Amino acid sequence: MPLYDYKCVDHGLFHALVPVSASGESHPCPGCGLVSPRVILVAPSVLAMAPEKRRAVARNERAAHEPRSGNQHSEREQGCCHHARHKPKVFYTARGEKLFPSARPWMISH
């Protein structure tokens, strides 16, 4: 017989061994005798999960509400792969000529 969880209005949670055929039925509270409904406290998929995965899921859920942490560079650049676009060093005039304002003025362009 599996162990099921029930919730009494007066005494709170309690556990009882009940046959599978009566799993959906209410069960009397051992303290006061009132019929109490069954409650599901843990999802069955969590119970069947590997212990390592269960710990990893719990760790991720605990960290979900915390702010992101990182250095200024990673926050400004949005991680390691999204780099900000740099201003081009080429400047085009109205006639279509290329100018390099930051380049050496004495060098002749092709």
Biopython code that builds the backbone (N, CA, C, O; Angstrom):
import numpy as np
from Bio.PDB.StructureBuilder import StructureBuilder

atoms = [
    (1, "MET", "N", (0.846, -1.190, 0.000)),
    (1, "MET", "CA", (0.000, 0.000, 0.000)),
    (1, "MET", "C", (0.886, 1.247, 0.000)),
    (1, "MET", "O", (1.853, 1.341, 0.757)),
    (2, "PRO", "N", (0.537, 2.192, -0.858)),
    (2, "PRO", "CA", (1.315, 3.435, -0.899)),
    (2, "PRO", "C", (0.910, 4.406, 0.200)),
    (2, "PRO", "O", (-0.175, 4.310, 0.773)),
    (3, "LEU", "N", (1.790, 5.325, 0.473)),
    (3, "LEU", "CA", (1.578, 6.358, 1.482)),
    (3, "LEU", "C", (1.029, 7.604, 0.792)),
    (3, "LEU", "O", (1.674, 8.151, -0.102)),
    (4, "TYR", "N", (-0.155, 8.055, 1.199)),
    (4, "TYR", "CA", (-0.790, 9.238, 0.614)),
    (4, "TYR", "C", (-0.837, 10.365, 1.637)),
    (4, "TYR", "O", (-0.818, 10.124, 2.844)),
    (5, "ASP", "N", (-0.899, 11.596, 1.142)),
    (5, "ASP", "CA", (-0.973, 12.782, 1.994)),
    (5, "ASP", "C", (-2.407, 13.298, 2.023)),
    (5, "ASP", "O", (-3.089, 13.343, 0.999)),
    (6, "TYR", "N", (-2.848, 13.684, 3.213)),
    (6, "TYR", "CA", (-4.187, 14.250, 3.409)),
    (6, "TYR", "C", (-4.061, 15.523, 4.226)),
    (6, "TYR", "O", (-3.079, 15.724, 4.941)),
    (7, "LYS", "N", (-5.076, 16.389, 4.109)),
    (7, "LYS", "CA", (-5.029, 17.650, 4.856)),
    (7, "LYS", "C", (-6.331, 17.839, 5.626)),
    (7, "LYS", "O", (-7.415, 17.947, 5.052)),
    (8, "CYS", "N", (-6.182, 17.874, 6.946)),
    (8, "CYS", "CA", (-7.316, 18.112, 7.833)),
    (8, "CYS", "C", (-7.467, 19.621, 8.023)),
    (8, "CYS", "O", (-6.476, 20.351, 8.063)),
    (9, "VAL", "N", (-8.707, 20.079, 8.140)),
    (9, "VAL", "CA", (-8.968, 21.503, 8.331)),
    (9, "VAL", "C", (-8.415, 21.965, 9.681)),
    (9, "VAL", "O", (-7.878, 23.068, 9.786)),
    (10, "ASP", "N", (-8.545, 21.130, 10.705)),
    (10, "ASP", "CA", (-8.117, 21.512, 12.053)),
    (10, "ASP", "C", (-6.656, 21.164, 12.356)),
    (10, "ASP", "O", (-5.950, 21.963, 12.971)),
    (11, "HIS", "N", (-6.194, 19.982, 11.931)),
    (11, "HIS", "CA", (-4.879, 19.497, 12.331)),
    (11, "HIS", "C", (-3.810, 19.588, 11.236)),
    (11, "HIS", "O", (-2.646, 19.294, 11.509)),
    (12, "GLY", "N", (-4.152, 19.971, 10.048)),
    (12, "GLY", "CA", (-3.163, 20.118, 8.974)),
    (12, "GLY", "C", (-2.864, 18.816, 8.252)),
    (12, "GLY", "O", (-3.737, 17.959, 8.112)),
    (13, "LEU", "N", (-1.639, 18.674, 7.799)),
    (13, "LEU", "CA", (-1.245, 17.526, 6.980)),
    (13, "LEU", "C", (-1.030, 16.274, 7.814)),
    (13, "LEU", "O", (-0.542, 16.328, 8.943)),
    (14, "PHE", "N", (-1.413, 15.130, 7.220)),
    (14, "PHE", "CA", (-1.082, 13.834, 7.794)),
    (14, "PHE", "C", (-0.951, 12.827, 6.664)),
    (14, "PHE", "O", (-1.437, 13.055, 5.556)),
    (15, "HIS", "N", (-0.292, 11.712, 6.951)),
    (15, "HIS", "CA", (-0.028, 10.670, 5.963)),
    (15, "HIS", "C", (-0.764, 9.409, 6.386)),
    (15, "HIS", "O", (-0.946, 9.144, 7.574)),
    (16, "ALA", "N", (-1.190, 8.628, 5.376)),
    (16, "ALA", "CA", (-1.873, 7.372, 5.678)),
    (16, "ALA", "C", (-1.564, 6.349, 4.599)),
    (16, "ALA", "O", (-1.449, 6.681, 3.420)),
    (17, "LEU", "N", (-1.431, 5.087, 5.026)),
    (17, "LEU", "CA", (-1.276, 3.987, 4.081)),
    (17, "LEU", "C", (-2.659, 3.564, 3.623)),
    (17, "LEU", "O", (-3.491, 3.150, 4.430)),
    (18, "VAL", "N", (-2.900, 3.670, 2.332)),
    (18, "VAL", "CA", (-4.226, 3.402, 1.774)),
    (18, "VAL", "C", (-4.049, 2.522, 0.541)),
    (18, "VAL", "O", (-3.092, 2.714, -0.209)),
    (19, "PRO", "N", (-4.955, 1.553, 0.308)),
    (19, "PRO", "CA", (-4.864, 0.750, -0.912)),
    (19, "PRO", "C", (-5.017, 1.629, -2.163)),
    (19, "PRO", "O", (-5.665, 2.675, -2.121)),
    (20, "VAL", "N", (-4.420, 1.197, -3.253)),
    (20, "VAL", "CA", (-4.479, 1.962, -4.496)),
    (20, "VAL", "C", (-5.919, 2.112, -4.967)),
    (20, "VAL", "O", (-6.268, 3.133, -5.559)),
    (21, "SER", "N", (-6.747, 1.129, -4.720)),
    (21, "SER", "CA", (-8.149, 1.204, -5.145)),
    (21, "SER", "C", (-8.895, 2.342, -4.449)),
    (21, "SER", "O", (-9.879, 2.846, -4.990)),
    (22, "ALA", "N", (-8.448, 2.758, -3.260)),
    (22, "ALA", "CA", (-9.098, 3.838, -2.513)),
    (22, "ALA", "C", (-8.262, 5.112, -2.537)),
    (22, "ALA", "O", (-8.409, 5.961, -1.658)),
    (23, "SER", "N", (-7.393, 5.257, -3.524)),
    (23, "SER", "CA", (-6.477, 6.399, -3.541)),
    (23, "SER", "C", (-7.182, 7.733, -3.753)),
    (23, "SER", "O", (-6.702, 8.753, -3.258)),
    (24, "GLY", "N", (-8.287, 7.762, -4.458)),
    (24, "GLY", "CA", (-8.986, 9.019, -4.719)),
    (24, "GLY", "C", (-9.971, 9.407, -3.635)),
    (24, "GLY", "O", (-10.523, 10.507, -3.676)),
    (25, "GLU", "N", (-10.204, 8.537, -2.670)),
    (25, "GLU", "CA", (-11.193, 8.807, -1.626)),
    (25, "GLU", "C", (-10.588, 9.616, -0.483)),
    (25, "GLU", "O", (-9.370, 9.663, -0.314)),
    (26, "SER", "N", (-11.455, 10.245, 0.291)),
    (26, "SER", "CA", (-11.016, 10.973, 1.489)),
    (26, "SER", "C", (-10.693, 9.976, 2.592)),
    (26, "SER", "O", (-11.095, 8.814, 2.529)),
    (27, "HIS", "N", (-9.961, 10.440, 3.607)),
    (27, "HIS", "CA", (-9.536, 9.566, 4.698)),
    (27, "HIS", "C", (-9.759, 10.301, 6.017)),
    (27, "HIS", "O", (-9.535, 11.509, 6.087)),
    (28, "PRO", "N", (-10.201, 9.593, 7.074)),
    (28, "PRO", "CA", (-10.424, 10.277, 8.353)),
    (28, "PRO", "C", (-9.113, 10.713, 9.014)),
    (28, "PRO", "O", (-8.108, 10.005, 8.958)),
    (29, "CYS", "N", (-9.146, 11.880, 9.632)),
    (29, "CYS", "CA", (-7.992, 12.421, 10.339)),
    (29, "CYS", "C", (-7.746, 11.594, 11.599)),
    (29, "CYS", "O", (-8.698, 11.288, 12.319)),
    (30, "PRO", "N", (-6.500, 11.224, 11.885)),
    (30, "PRO", "CA", (-6.233, 10.445, 13.098)),
    (30, "PRO", "C", (-6.436, 11.253, 14.380)),
    (30, "PRO", "O", (-6.630, 10.668, 15.445)),
    (31, "GLY", "N", (-6.396, 12.576, 14.301)),
    (31, "GLY", "CA", (-6.553, 13.402, 15.494)),
    (31, "GLY", "C", (-8.000, 13.646, 15.870)),
    (31, "GLY", "O", (-8.369, 13.522, 17.038)),
    (32, "CYS", "N", (-8.835, 13.996, 14.881)),
    (32, "CYS", "CA", (-10.214, 14.367, 15.205)),
    (32, "CYS", "C", (-11.249, 13.472, 14.544)),
    (32, "CYS", "O", (-12.412, 13.492, 14.947)),
    (33, "GLY", "N", (-10.870, 12.692, 13.548)),
    (33, "GLY", "CA", (-11.802, 11.795, 12.892)),
    (33, "GLY", "C", (-12.567, 12.422, 11.737)),
    (33, "GLY", "O", (-13.349, 11.735, 11.079)),
    (34, "LEU", "N", (-12.362, 13.711, 11.471)),
    (34, "LEU", "CA", (-13.028, 14.351, 10.334)),
    (34, "LEU", "C", (-12.476, 13.795, 9.026)),
    (34, "LEU", "O", (-11.282, 13.521, 8.909)),
    (35, "VAL", "N", (-13.357, 13.633, 8.050)),
    (35, "VAL", "CA", (-12.930, 13.138, 6.744)),
    (35, "VAL", "C", (-12.158, 14.255, 6.042)),
    (35, "VAL", "O", (-12.659, 15.369, 5.894)),
    (36, "SER", "N", (-10.941, 13.945, 5.616)),
    (36, "SER", "CA", (-10.058, 14.944, 5.007)),
    (36, "SER", "C", (-9.743, 14.563, 3.569)),
    (36, "SER", "O", (-9.580, 13.382, 3.263)),
    (37, "PRO", "N", (-9.657, 15.550, 2.684)),
    (37, "PRO", "CA", (-9.344, 15.248, 1.279)),
    (37, "PRO", "C", (-7.857, 14.954, 1.085)),
    (37, "PRO", "O", (-7.004, 15.389, 1.858)),
    (38, "ARG", "N", (-7.587, 14.208, 0.034)),
    (38, "ARG", "CA", (-6.196, 13.893, -0.309)),
    (38, "ARG", "C", (-5.571, 15.098, -1.010)),
    (38, "ARG", "O", (-6.228, 15.771, -1.804)),
    (39, "VAL", "N", (-4.310, 15.364, -0.715)),
    (39, "VAL", "CA", (-3.573, 16.444, -1.375)),
    (39, "VAL", "C", (-2.310, 15.853, -1.997)),
    (39, "VAL", "O", (-1.747, 14.882, -1.491)),
    (40, "ILE", "N", (-1.878, 16.456, -3.102)),
    (40, "ILE", "CA", (-0.644, 16.026, -3.758)),
    (40, "ILE", "C", (0.400, 17.093, -3.479)),
    (40, "ILE", "O", (0.301, 18.217, -3.971)),
    (41, "LEU", "N", (1.402, 16.734, -2.687)),
    (41, "LEU", "CA", (2.435, 17.687, -2.293)),
    (41, "LEU", "C", (3.637, 17.670, -3.224)),
    (41, "LEU", "O", (4.287, 18.700, -3.402)),
    (42, "VAL", "N", (3.949, 16.525, -3.823)),
    (42, "VAL", "CA", (5.105, 16.391, -4.696)),
    (42, "VAL", "C", (4.635, 15.778, -6.008)),
    (42, "VAL", "O", (3.912, 14.783, -6.009)),
    (43, "ALA", "N", (5.042, 16.366, -7.110)),
    (43, "ALA", "CA", (4.667, 15.825, -8.414)),
    (43, "ALA", "C", (5.313, 14.453, -8.617)),
    (43, "ALA", "O", (6.479, 14.271, -8.267)),
    (44, "PRO", "N", (4.579, 13.485, -9.176)),
    (44, "PRO", "CA", (5.144, 12.144, -9.367)),
    (44, "PRO", "C", (6.388, 12.133, -10.249)),
    (44, "PRO", "O", (7.269, 11.297, -10.047)),
    (45, "SER", "N", (6.483, 13.041, -11.221)),
    (45, "SER", "CA", (7.660, 13.056, -12.092)),
    (45, "SER", "C", (8.921, 13.422, -11.316)),
    (45, "SER", "O", (10.016, 12.987, -11.670)),
    (46, "VAL", "N", (8.773, 14.212, -10.267)),
    (46, "VAL", "CA", (9.925, 14.584, -9.445)),
    (46, "VAL", "C", (10.418, 13.377, -8.653)),
    (46, "VAL", "O", (11.622, 13.222, -8.448)),
    (47, "LEU", "N", (9.510, 12.531, -8.213)),
    (47, "LEU", "CA", (9.907, 11.354, -7.445)),
    (47, "LEU", "C", (10.656, 10.348, -8.302)),
    (47, "LEU", "O", (11.558, 9.670, -7.811)),
    (48, "ALA", "N", (10.292, 10.239, -9.589)),
    (48, "ALA", "CA", (10.931, 9.276, -10.478)),
    (48, "ALA", "C", (12.227, 9.811, -11.078)),
    (48, "ALA", "O", (12.948, 9.070, -11.746)),
    (49, "MET", "N", (12.531, 11.078, -10.852)),
    (49, "MET", "CA", (13.711, 11.719, -11.430)),
    (49, "MET", "C", (14.984, 11.242, -10.734)),
    (49, "MET", "O", (14.967, 10.905, -9.550)),
    (50, "ALA", "N", (16.075, 11.218, -11.472)),
    (50, "ALA", "CA", (17.373, 10.851, -10.894)),
    (50, "ALA", "C", (17.765, 11.871, -9.827)),
    (50, "ALA", "O", (17.474, 13.056, -9.986)),
    (51, "PRO", "N", (18.414, 11.444, -8.747)),
    (51, "PRO", "CA", (18.754, 12.373, -7.658)),
    (51, "PRO", "C", (19.622, 13.546, -8.105)),
    (51, "PRO", "O", (19.444, 14.664, -7.622)),
    (52, "GLU", "N", (20.563, 13.304, -9.026)),
    (52, "GLU", "CA", (21.425, 14.397, -9.494)),
    (52, "GLU", "C", (20.608, 15.454, -10.229)),
    (52, "GLU", "O", (20.809, 16.654, -10.040)),
    (53, "LYS", "N", (19.684, 14.992, -11.068)),
    (53, "LYS", "CA", (18.847, 15.924, -11.825)),
    (53, "LYS", "C", (17.906, 16.674, -10.887)),
    (53, "LYS", "O", (17.663, 17.866, -11.075)),
    (54, "ARG", "N", (17.378, 15.986, -9.883)),
    (54, "ARG", "CA", (16.479, 16.628, -8.919)),
    (54, "ARG", "C", (17.202, 17.747, -8.166)),
    (54, "ARG", "O", (16.635, 18.817, -7.947)),
    (55, "ARG", "N", (18.460, 17.497, -7.768)),
    (55, "ARG", "CA", (19.240, 18.539, -7.094)),
    (55, "ARG", "C", (19.519, 19.714, -8.029)),
    (55, "ARG", "O", (19.477, 20.867, -7.601)),
    (56, "ALA", "N", (19.803, 19.431, -9.306)),
    (56, "ALA", "CA", (20.070, 20.505, -10.271)),
    (56, "ALA", "C", (18.825, 21.347, -10.510)),
    (56, "ALA", "O", (18.920, 22.571, -10.603)),
    (57, "VAL", "N", (17.667, 20.721, -10.610)),
    (57, "VAL", "CA", (16.412, 21.458, -10.799)),
    (57, "VAL", "C", (16.133, 22.325, -9.586)),
    (57, "VAL", "O", (15.734, 23.481, -9.731)),
    (58, "ALA", "N", (16.336, 21.788, -8.394)),
    (58, "ALA", "CA", (16.112, 22.566, -7.175)),
    (58, "ALA", "C", (17.070, 23.746, -7.102)),
    (58, "ALA", "O", (16.676, 24.836, -6.687)),
    (59, "ARG", "N", (18.315, 23.547, -7.496)),
    (59, "ARG", "CA", (19.299, 24.635, -7.479)),
    (59, "ARG", "C", (18.896, 25.730, -8.465)),
    (59, "ARG", "O", (19.000, 26.914, -8.144)),
    (60, "ASN", "N", (18.441, 25.354, -9.651)),
    (60, "ASN", "CA", (18.024, 26.344, -10.645)),
    (60, "ASN", "C", (16.788, 27.107, -10.191)),
    (60, "ASN", "O", (16.684, 28.308, -10.443)),
    (61, "GLU", "N", (15.850, 26.438, -9.528)),
    (61, "GLU", "CA", (14.652, 27.123, -9.043)),
    (61, "GLU", "C", (14.995, 28.109, -7.937)),
    (61, "GLU", "O", (14.389, 29.177, -7.852)),
    (62, "ARG", "N", (15.954, 27.767, -7.093)),
    (62, "ARG", "CA", (16.351, 28.691, -6.030)),
    (62, "ARG", "C", (17.007, 29.934, -6.610)),
    (62, "ARG", "O", (16.842, 31.023, -6.062)),
    (63, "ALA", "N", (17.749, 29.798, -7.707)),
    (63, "ALA", "CA", (18.478, 30.922, -8.293)),
    (63, "ALA", "C", (17.637, 31.724, -9.281)),
    (63, "ALA", "O", (18.108, 32.747, -9.778)),
    (64, "ALA", "N", (16.416, 31.301, -9.584)),
    (64, "ALA", "CA", (15.619, 31.974, -10.611)),
    (64, "ALA", "C", (15.218, 33.389, -10.206)),
    (64, "ALA", "O", (15.060, 34.244, -11.077)),
    (65, "HIS", "N", (15.048, 33.661, -8.921)),
    (65, "HIS", "CA", (14.590, 34.978, -8.474)),
    (65, "HIS", "C", (15.735, 35.951, -8.228)),
    (65, "HIS", "O", (15.498, 37.141, -8.024)),
    (66, "GLU", "N", (16.962, 35.467, -8.245)),
    (66, "GLU", "CA", (18.105, 36.328, -7.949)),
    (66, "GLU", "C", (18.519, 37.115, -9.191)),
    (66, "GLU", "O", (18.340, 36.638, -10.312)),
    (67, "PRO", "N", (19.062, 38.299, -9.005)),
    (67, "PRO", "CA", (19.485, 39.092, -10.162)),
    (67, "PRO", "C", (20.686, 38.468, -10.859)),
    (67, "PRO", "O", (21.439, 37.694, -10.268)),
    (68, "ARG", "N", (20.844, 38.821, -12.123)),
    (68, "ARG", "CA", (21.994, 38.340, -12.867)),
    (68, "ARG", "C", (23.257, 38.939, -12.279)),
    (68, "ARG", "O", (23.260, 40.080, -11.818)),
    (69, "SER", "N", (24.305, 38.180, -12.297)),
    (69, "SER", "CA", (25.568, 38.719, -11.813)),
    (69, "SER", "C", (26.610, 38.574, -12.907)),
    (69, "SER", "O", (26.600, 37.610, -13.673)),
    (70, "GLY", "N", (27.489, 39.529, -12.967)),
    (70, "GLY", "CA", (28.550, 39.514, -13.965)),
    (70, "GLY", "C", (29.337, 40.790, -13.844)),
    (70, "GLY", "O", (29.026, 41.646, -13.016)),
    (71, "ASN", "N", (30.344, 40.918, -14.658)),
    (71, "ASN", "CA", (31.114, 42.149, -14.610)),
    (71, "ASN", "C", (30.510, 43.179, -15.564)),
    (71, "ASN", "O", (29.592, 42.858, -16.319)),
    (72, "GLN", "N", (31.010, 44.391, -15.538)),
    (72, "GLN", "CA", (30.451, 45.446, -16.382)),
    (72, "GLN", "C", (30.582, 45.107, -17.855)),
    (72, "GLN", "O", (29.682, 45.397, -18.643)),
    (73, "HIS", "N", (31.693, 44.498, -18.231)),
    (73, "HIS", "CA", (31.907, 44.171, -19.638)),
    (73, "HIS", "C", (30.848, 43.195, -20.132)),
    (73, "HIS", "O", (30.268, 43.409, -21.196)),
    (74, "SER", "N", (30.583, 42.125, -19.382)),
    (74, "SER", "CA", (29.629, 41.122, -19.841)),
    (74, "SER", "C", (28.211, 41.665, -19.849)),
    (74, "SER", "O", (27.424, 41.303, -20.724)),
    (75, "GLU", "N", (27.865, 42.522, -18.899)),
    (75, "GLU", "CA", (26.522, 43.092, -18.889)),
    (75, "GLU", "C", (26.338, 44.095, -20.015)),
    (75, "GLU", "O", (25.269, 44.160, -20.622)),
    (76, "ARG", "N", (27.376, 44.881, -20.299)),
    (76, "ARG", "CA", (27.279, 45.875, -21.364)),
    (76, "ARG", "C", (27.259, 45.195, -22.735)),
    (76, "ARG", "O", (26.539, 45.630, -23.633)),
    (77, "GLU", "N", (28.037, 44.144, -22.892)),
    (77, "GLU", "CA", (28.166, 43.473, -24.182)),
    (77, "GLU", "C", (27.126, 42.367, -24.363)),
    (77, "GLU", "O", (27.106, 41.723, -25.412)),
    (78, "GLN", "N", (26.279, 42.132, -23.394)),
    (78, "GLN", "CA", (25.265, 41.078, -23.455)),
    (78, "GLN", "C", (25.897, 39.696, -23.621)),
    (78, "GLN", "O", (25.470, 38.922, -24.477)),
    (79, "GLY", "N", (26.881, 39.389, -22.834)),
    (79, "GLY", "CA", (27.519, 38.087, -22.887)),
    (79, "GLY", "C", (28.789, 38.115, -23.709)),
    (79, "GLY", "O", (29.308, 39.183, -24.033)),
    (80, "CYS", "N", (29.281, 36.952, -24.041)),
    (80, "CYS", "CA", (30.563, 36.884, -24.732)),
    (80, "CYS", "C", (30.420, 36.929, -26.249)),
    (80, "CYS", "O", (31.406, 37.187, -26.938)),
    (81, "CYS", "N", (29.249, 36.692, -26.785)),
    (81, "CYS", "CA", (29.110, 36.560, -28.237)),
    (81, "CYS", "C", (28.481, 37.769, -28.912)),
    (81, "CYS", "O", (28.556, 37.878, -30.136)),
    (82, "HIS", "N", (27.874, 38.667, -28.181)),
    (82, "HIS", "CA", (27.192, 39.810, -28.778)),
    (82, "HIS", "C", (28.019, 41.060, -28.520)),
    (82, "HIS", "O", (27.872, 41.712, -27.487)),
    (83, "HIS", "N", (28.870, 41.380, -29.451)),
    (83, "HIS", "CA", (29.728, 42.539, -29.287)),
    (83, "HIS", "C", (29.073, 43.759, -29.912)),
    (83, "HIS", "O", (28.378, 43.652, -30.922)),
    (84, "ALA", "N", (29.292, 44.892, -29.321)),
    (84, "ALA", "CA", (28.733, 46.138, -29.842)),
    (84, "ALA", "C", (29.399, 46.478, -31.166)),
    (84, "ALA", "O", (30.576, 46.190, -31.382)),
    (85, "ARG", "N", (28.629, 47.089, -32.037)),
    (85, "ARG", "CA", (29.188, 47.492, -33.325)),
    (85, "ARG", "C", (30.046, 48.732, -33.137)),
    (85, "ARG", "O", (29.663, 49.676, -32.446)),
    (86, "HIS", "N", (31.200, 48.708, -33.761)),
    (86, "HIS", "CA", (32.102, 49.843, -33.683)),
    (86, "HIS", "C", (31.785, 50.811, -34.814)),
    (86, "HIS", "O", (31.317, 50.412, -35.881)),
    (87, "LYS", "N", (32.042, 52.067, -34.566)),
    (87, "LYS", "CA", (31.825, 53.063, -35.604)),
    (87, "LYS", "C", (32.829, 52.828, -36.728)),
    (87, "LYS", "O", (34.005, 52.576, -36.464)),
    (88, "PRO", "N", (32.384, 52.908, -37.959)),
    (88, "PRO", "CA", (33.332, 52.709, -39.056)),
    (88, "PRO", "C", (34.367, 53.832, -39.092)),
    (88, "PRO", "O", (34.069, 54.982, -38.767)),
    (89, "LYS", "N", (35.569, 53.482, -39.488)),
    (89, "LYS", "CA", (36.642, 54.470, -39.561)),
    (89, "LYS", "C", (36.644, 55.198, -40.901)),
    (89, "LYS", "O", (37.450, 56.103, -41.118)),
    (90, "VAL", "N", (35.752, 54.807, -41.788)),
    (90, "VAL", "CA", (35.677, 55.423, -43.113)),
    (90, "VAL", "C", (34.566, 56.458, -43.110)),
    (90, "VAL", "O", (33.490, 56.234, -42.556)),
    (91, "PHE", "N", (34.840, 57.589, -43.734)),
    (91, "PHE", "CA", (33.850, 58.654, -43.862)),
    (91, "PHE", "C", (33.749, 59.003, -45.341)),
    (91, "PHE", "O", (34.769, 59.245, -45.987)),
    (92, "TYR", "N", (32.533, 59.034, -45.888)),
    (92, "TYR", "CA", (32.328, 59.351, -47.298)),
    (92, "TYR", "C", (31.856, 60.798, -47.428)),
    (92, "TYR", "O", (30.980, 61.248, -46.689)),
    (93, "THR", "N", (32.446, 61.510, -48.369)),
    (93, "THR", "CA", (32.037, 62.898, -48.624)),
    (93, "THR", "C", (30.827, 62.899, -49.541)),
    (93, "THR", "O", (30.390, 61.846, -50.007)),
    (94, "ALA", "N", (30.280, 64.099, -49.801)),
    (94, "ALA", "CA", (29.122, 64.226, -50.680)),
    (94, "ALA", "C", (29.463, 63.789, -52.103)),
    (94, "ALA", "O", (28.581, 63.316, -52.820)),
    (95, "ARG", "N", (30.703, 63.933, -52.524)),
    (95, "ARG", "CA", (31.111, 63.533, -53.875)),
    (95, "ARG", "C", (31.478, 62.048, -53.948)),
    (95, "ARG", "O", (31.824, 61.560, -55.023)),
    (96, "GLY", "N", (31.410, 61.329, -52.840)),
    (96, "GLY", "CA", (31.699, 59.900, -52.839)),
    (96, "GLY", "C", (33.137, 59.551, -52.536)),
    (96, "GLY", "O", (33.529, 58.391, -52.662)),
    (97, "GLU", "N", (33.930, 60.527, -52.140)),
    (97, "GLU", "CA", (35.326, 60.259, -51.808)),
    (97, "GLU", "C", (35.428, 59.676, -50.395)),
    (97, "GLU", "O", (34.657, 60.022, -49.500)),
    (98, "LYS", "N", (36.393, 58.792, -50.229)),
    (98, "LYS", "CA", (36.633, 58.197, -48.917)),
    (98, "LYS", "C", (37.584, 59.070, -48.130)),
    (98, "LYS", "O", (38.588, 59.552, -48.653)),
    (99, "LEU", "N", (37.253, 59.266, -46.866)),
    (99, "LEU", "CA", (38.144, 59.959, -45.943)),
    (99, "LEU", "C", (38.313, 59.086, -44.708)),
    (99, "LEU", "O", (37.369, 58.440, -44.253)),
    (100, "PHE", "N", (39.497, 59.076, -44.187)),
    (100, "PHE", "CA", (39.779, 58.352, -42.957)),
    (100, "PHE", "C", (40.195, 59.378, -41.911)),
    (100, "PHE", "O", (41.380, 59.698, -41.811)),
    (101, "PRO", "N", (39.256, 59.901, -41.130)),
    (101, "PRO", "CA", (39.595, 60.961, -40.183)),
    (101, "PRO", "C", (40.627, 60.543, -39.145)),
    (101, "PRO", "O", (41.417, 61.379, -38.707)),
    (102, "SER", "N", (40.645, 59.313, -38.750)),
    (102, "SER", "CA", (41.591, 58.887, -37.723)),
    (102, "SER", "C", (42.913, 58.405, -38.314)),
    (102, "SER", "O", (43.862, 58.143, -37.575)),
    (103, "ALA", "N", (42.980, 58.286, -39.642)),
    (103, "ALA", "CA", (44.204, 57.788, -40.274)),
    (103, "ALA", "C", (45.243, 58.895, -40.392)),
    (103, "ALA", "O", (44.963, 60.057, -40.098)),
    (104, "ARG", "N", (46.409, 58.534, -40.812)),
    (104, "ARG", "CA", (47.502, 59.498, -40.972)),
    (104, "ARG", "C", (47.230, 60.373, -42.196)),
    (104, "ARG", "O", (47.058, 59.834, -43.290)),
    (105, "PRO", "N", (47.186, 61.689, -42.059)),
    (105, "PRO", "CA", (46.828, 62.550, -43.187)),
    (105, "PRO", "C", (47.874, 62.583, -44.286)),
    (105, "PRO", "O", (47.546, 62.941, -45.418)),
    (106, "TRP", "N", (49.102, 62.229, -44.005)),
    (106, "TRP", "CA", (50.139, 62.313, -45.033)),
    (106, "TRP", "C", (50.182, 61.083, -45.930)),
    (106, "TRP", "O", (50.916, 61.061, -46.918)),
    (107, "MET", "N", (49.372, 60.022, -45.580)),
    (107, "MET", "CA", (49.366, 58.820, -46.414)),
    (107, "MET", "C", (48.330, 58.973, -47.518)),
    (107, "MET", "O", (47.236, 59.487, -47.283)),
    (108, "ILE", "N", (48.667, 58.538, -48.694)),
    (108, "ILE", "CA", (47.771, 58.656, -49.842)),
    (108, "ILE", "C", (46.991, 57.360, -49.982)),
    (108, "ILE", "O", (47.561, 56.270, -49.950)),
    (109, "SER", "N", (45.688, 57.491, -50.137)),
    (109, "SER", "CA", (44.811, 56.343, -50.280)),
    (109, "SER", "C", (44.761, 55.899, -51.739)),
    (109, "SER", "O", (45.066, 56.701, -52.621)),
    (110, "HIS", "N", (44.403, 54.702, -52.014)),
    (110, "HIS", "CA", (44.286, 54.208, -53.395)),
    (110, "HIS", "C", (42.940, 54.519, -53.960)),
    (110, "HIS", "O", (42.660, 54.180, -55.110)),
]
sb = StructureBuilder()
sb.init_structure("model")
sb.init_model(0)
sb.init_chain("A")
sb.init_seg("    ")
for serial, (resi, resn, name, xyz) in enumerate(atoms, 1):
    if name == "N":
        sb.init_residue(resn, " ", resi, " ")
    sb.init_atom(name, np.array(xyz, "f"), 0.0, 1.0, " ", f" {name:<3s}", serial, name[0])
structure = sb.get_structure()
